[in-house]
Amino acid sequence: MEERRDAVKRSFGEPLEWHRCEKLKKSYIAKDFRGGYRDDSEQWPTIQDRMIQTMVKLEEAVRPCVTQLRQVVAGYDSGQEGGDDSNGS
């Protein structure tokens, strides 16, 4: 995903936090925004709508990369060396 960071950033259109945890062999992408359970409960529907819209937008931004990564992993699982796609993306 790191190699695709700029593409995700452009697609998402807002700053994202990228975290890599080498010891745990995991990484994650986060979007921080104000609002949550401590806010007045009357604001919760608005906050939830914004959270949902943000998740949809993030999913749309990373979907092409995840699809490519699945193909790479499938190539490794089937014994193909390199697993690199041939279209140069």
N, C-alpha and C positions, 0 to 999 in steps of 0.2 A: 504494500500500500504506500510505503514511503515514496517510491518512485512515481506514484500517481498523485501525490499530494497537491501539486499545482492544479491539476485538472479537477480534483475534488473541490479545492478552494474556489476556483473559477465558477464551477457549477453551483456550489452552495451560495456563493455571493456574500458571505459574511465570515468574520474570523472564527476559526475553529481551534480547539486545543488538541494537540497530538501528543499522546503519551505512549512511550515504549518501555516495557518492563522486561528487560533482558533475562533476569533471573527466573521469571515466571513464564517466559516464552509467550507473552501476550502483549497486545497493544490495544489502545482504544482511542477513539476520537470523541471529544466532548464539546458541547456548546453550552456556555453559561449564560443565564439571563435571570433577571430579577423576578421575584414572585414565587410563592410557594404556600405550604400549609400554614405558615405563621401569619399570612395575610388574612384580612377579613374574609370570612367565608363567602360573602357576597361577590368577591373578586375571583373565587375559584373557577367558575365556568370560563371566564375570560382567560385566566392563566392556563387552564386545561386546553382551551382552543389553541392558544399560542404554542403550547408544548406539542400538541398533535401536529400542527402545521410545520413546526420545526423538524419533527421526526420524519414526516413525509418528505420534506425538502432534503433532509440528510440522506434518507434512503434513496431518493432519486439521484443524488450526487454520487453516492458510492456504488450503486447498482452496476454500472458498466465495469468498474474495477473488480468487484466481487466476482462477476461473471468470468472475467479474464483470469483471475486467480484460481477459480475452480477448474478452469481448463488446464492451467499449469499443474495444479495438484493432481488432476486426473492423469496427466501425462507422466508424472513421476510415479503414480500408483500403478500405471500399466507398464512401467519399466522403460519408458522413453527417457533418454538422457537429455538434460537441458530443460525440457518442458516449455521452451520459449515459443511464443507464437511467431509466425512468420510474417505478419503484417507490419512489424516494427513499432507497434504501439505499446 
